[in-house]
């Protein structure tokens, strides 16, 4: 009987394939191509008649190790790593869809995702309808005969809205379409969307999977046939590939993912409760607070509430920017998932390129700030924010 390992064990051991040197730490293969034994083997590799490495744009041992490890952690049959999280979304949609197809997406997806759907894919005949993240009836109503997939990220960025994954999976299956879930905020440590019926999981490995703000990366996970027959051909030809070095960094980042996520989530929960008591704070958005609209749903889907806390400051943009500018410890940057805590004003940064109407639909106002909690002492983080909230 095959032993079933826990997530933290898979994060350290899965995907390991030692070379002839029998190294203990995973090897980094910095090569653009691979040598074949003979012409027949070269032909077999290029035609997919024989498995093996061909060219590092789409096959590399280090990348394969990262893909296998992340797939094991997510409970997916297969994984395809990409250059960035946005490249993962692009590869997924370009591999699965064609001109004239229709997507139903949450209003609350990341700003760059909206840009991709509207300004890039829209030019090539893909249509996207946006609905409330939390209203299942709105998702049902938006489906058309040419709808091919539902796209959601949960928790959402930056308002931490929680989508009902089981409910969306039921809608998708009833209509013969796919459910694609961006699991960036939770990682497989906190949430495994496939267990709730999702067909495809997307990651920006740039965030928590690396965990220290060092490299860019992304991943698409799902059934073996869907990954290898539909999405891999696009990556093989178009080349939005992750570099072996970046894959190796993310591979090593996975080893500490569980302990980082647990520590950062615990600190975020404490920060959210502290902010909720501050008279200069209008509202706090955090799934671990009892007044969060999807508090009970978050408890069912996630093992912890996440490491991102967003909040509205009283006084609009001027007061929000004052909080940002008063920080001396937190990094003023739009990245998240780092061991270093970051703060950003979404309306003028991550969601600044989308229309005012789209920001309003997503609930992103001028007073909103997002803090991605790192591994600093939580009292130091509080003190840094208190300076601008005093």
Number of C-alpha atoms within 10 A of each C-alpha: 3 4 5 8 13 11 20 17 13 20 24 17 14 22 22 18 16 13 11 6 7 10 10 10 9 20 17 16 15 13 12 13 13 13 10 14 7 8 9 9 16 18 13 13 17 14 10 11 10 12 11 17 18 18 16 22 19 23 18 24 25 25 28 23 20 28 23 22 23 31 24 20 21 25 16 22 15 21 27 28 32 32 22 21 24 21 23 30 25 23 26 26 21 18 19 18 16 14 13 12 17 22 24 23 24 26 22 29 22 20 23 15 19 22 16 14 20 16 11 14 18 15 11 11 13 19 18 21 18 20 21 17 24 18 13 15 11 15 21 16 9 16 20 14 8 12 22 21 23 24 22 27 27 26 26 22 23 30 23 23 23 23 24 20 22 16 12 25 22 15 20 24 14 10 16 12 18 22 25 29 24 26 23 26 26 26 27 25 20 19 23 22 29 23 14 16 19 22 22 23 30 28 31 28 31 25 25 27 30 28 25 18 17 12 20 20 26 28 29 31 28 23 14 13 12 18 21 16 12 18 21 22 16 20 23 15 10 11 17 21 25 26 24 23 15 24 30 24 22 27 28 19 19 24 21 17 21 20 12 22 25 18 15 25 25 17 22 25 21 15 22 22 14 12 22 17 12 14 12 17 18 16 17 24 23 30 28 22 17 10 12 17 15 19 17 15 15 24 13 11 21 20 15 20 26 28 28 32 27 24 22 23 25 17 13 13 19 12 19 23 18 14 21 23 15 15 18 13 16 23 16 16 14 15 17 26 28 22 20 18 23 22 26 25 27 22 22 13 12 18 24 14 15 18 13 14 10 17 20 13 15 24 15 22 18 21 21 28 26 23 27 27 29 27 17 16 9 17 11 12 21 14 15 18 22 16 15 17 20 10
